[in-house]
Amino acid sequence: MSNTEKSPKRVEVRAPMSGVFYRRPGPDEKIYVEKGDVVKKKQVLALLETMKVFQSVKAPVAGKIVEIAAENELPLKDDDLMFVIEKA
């Protein structure tokens, strides 16, 4: 669970379904985002794999990544917290 304080400027990005969380497109490829990165709306933040199908997790708003709550290559449940973005 996150201990991030609730704020109207902070947006939580939660898992839309259960699956395995990936921070990069492949084992030898660059991580999509790090804490502190500035992101654009609809920018890919991670991948979620469910039944061998990969779904891109995209930023719902433009802003700065202030928390990455999910662990790379570990399973998530529906509605688990993945990222917190502070709106620009």
C-alpha positions as a Markdown table, in Angstrom:
| # | Residue | x | y | z |
|---|---|---|---|---|
| 1 | Met | 0.0 | 0.0 | 0.0 |
| 2 | Ser | 1.0 | 3.6 | -0.6 |
| 3 | Asn | 1.7 | 6.1 | 2.1 |
| 4 | Thr | 1.5 | 8.9 | -0.4 |
| 5 | Glu | -0.7 | 11.8 | 0.9 |
| 6 | Lys | -3.9 | 12.5 | -1.0 |
| 7 | Ser | -3.8 | 15.7 | -3.0 |
| 8 | Pro | -5.9 | 17.1 | -5.8 |
| 9 | Lys | -2.7 | 17.5 | -7.8 |
| 10 | Arg | -1.7 | 13.8 | -7.3 |
| 11 | Val | -3.2 | 11.2 | -9.6 |
| 12 | Glu | -3.0 | 7.5 | -8.9 |
| 13 | Val | -2.5 | 5.1 | -11.8 |
| 14 | Arg | -4.0 | 1.7 | -10.8 |
| 15 | Ala | -4.0 | -1.7 | -12.5 |
| 16 | Pro | -7.1 | -2.0 | -14.8 |
| 17 | Met | -6.9 | -5.8 | -14.4 |
| 18 | Ser | -4.8 | -8.5 | -12.8 |
| 19 | Gly | -1.6 | -9.3 | -14.5 |
| 20 | Val | 2.2 | -9.2 | -14.4 |
| 21 | Phe | 3.7 | -5.6 | -14.3 |
| 22 | Tyr | 6.7 | -4.8 | -16.5 |
| 23 | Arg | 8.7 | -1.6 | -16.4 |
| 24 | Arg | 10.4 | -2.2 | -19.8 |
| 25 | Pro | 9.3 | -3.5 | -23.2 |
| 26 | Gly | 11.9 | -6.3 | -23.1 |
| 27 | Pro | 14.7 | -7.7 | -20.8 |
| 28 | Asp | 17.5 | -5.8 | -22.6 |
| 29 | Glu | 15.5 | -2.6 | -23.3 |
| 30 | Lys | 15.3 | 0.8 | -21.4 |
| 31 | Ile | 12.9 | 1.3 | -18.5 |
| 32 | Tyr | 9.9 | 3.3 | -19.6 |
| 33 | Val | 9.9 | 5.8 | -16.6 |
| 34 | Glu | 11.8 | 6.4 | -13.4 |
| 35 | Lys | 10.7 | 8.3 | -10.3 |
| 36 | Gly | 11.1 | 12.0 | -11.0 |
| 37 | Asp | 10.6 | 11.7 | -14.7 |
| 38 | Val | 8.2 | 14.3 | -16.4 |
| 39 | Val | 5.6 | 12.5 | -18.5 |
| 40 | Lys | 3.1 | 13.6 | -21.2 |
| 41 | Lys | -0.5 | 12.5 | -21.2 |
| 42 | Lys | -0.9 | 9.1 | -22.8 |
| 43 | Gln | 2.8 | 8.4 | -22.6 |
| 44 | Val | 3.5 | 4.6 | -21.9 |
| 45 | Leu | 4.6 | 4.1 | -18.3 |
| 46 | Ala | 4.7 | 0.2 | -18.2 |
| 47 | Leu | 3.2 | -3.0 | -19.6 |
| 48 | Leu | 0.7 | -5.3 | -18.0 |
| 49 | Glu | 0.6 | -8.9 | -19.2 |
| 50 | Thr | -2.6 | -10.9 | -18.8 |
| 51 | Met | -3.0 | -14.3 | -20.4 |
| 52 | Lys | 0.0 | -13.7 | -22.8 |
| 53 | Val | -1.5 | -10.4 | -23.9 |
| 54 | Phe | 0.4 | -7.2 | -23.2 |
| 55 | Gln | -1.5 | -4.0 | -22.5 |
| 56 | Ser | 0.3 | -0.6 | -22.4 |
| 57 | Val | -0.3 | 1.4 | -19.2 |
| 58 | Lys | -0.5 | 5.1 | -20.2 |
| 59 | Ala | -0.3 | 8.3 | -18.2 |
| 60 | Pro | -3.8 | 9.7 | -17.7 |
| 61 | Val | -2.4 | 13.2 | -17.2 |
| 62 | Ala | 0.8 | 15.2 | -17.9 |
| 63 | Gly | 3.1 | 15.6 | -14.8 |
| 64 | Lys | 5.9 | 14.1 | -12.8 |
| 65 | Ile | 6.2 | 10.6 | -11.5 |
| 66 | Val | 6.4 | 10.9 | -7.7 |
| 67 | Glu | 6.0 | 7.2 | -6.8 |
| 68 | Ile | 6.4 | 3.8 | -8.5 |
| 69 | Ala | 4.5 | 1.4 | -6.2 |
| 70 | Ala | 4.6 | -1.8 | -8.3 |
| 71 | Glu | 7.6 | -4.1 | -8.5 |
| 72 | Asn | 8.9 | -5.1 | -11.9 |
| 73 | Glu | 7.9 | -8.6 | -13.1 |
| 74 | Leu | 5.6 | -9.2 | -10.2 |
| 75 | Pro | 1.9 | -9.9 | -10.3 |
| 76 | Leu | -0.7 | -7.2 | -9.6 |
| 77 | Lys | -4.3 | -7.5 | -8.7 |
| 78 | Asp | -7.1 | -5.5 | -10.3 |
| 79 | Asp | -6.9 | -1.9 | -8.9 |
| 80 | Asp | -3.4 | -2.3 | -7.3 |
| 81 | Leu | -1.5 | 1.0 | -7.2 |
| 82 | Met | 1.2 | 1.2 | -9.9 |
| 83 | Phe | 2.2 | 4.9 | -10.1 |
| 84 | Val | 1.5 | 8.3 | -8.6 |
| 85 | Ile | 1.8 | 11.3 | -10.9 |
| 86 | Glu | 1.8 | 14.9 | -9.7 |
| 87 | Lys | -0.1 | 16.9 | -12.3 |
| 88 | Ala | 1.8 | 19.6 | -14.2 |
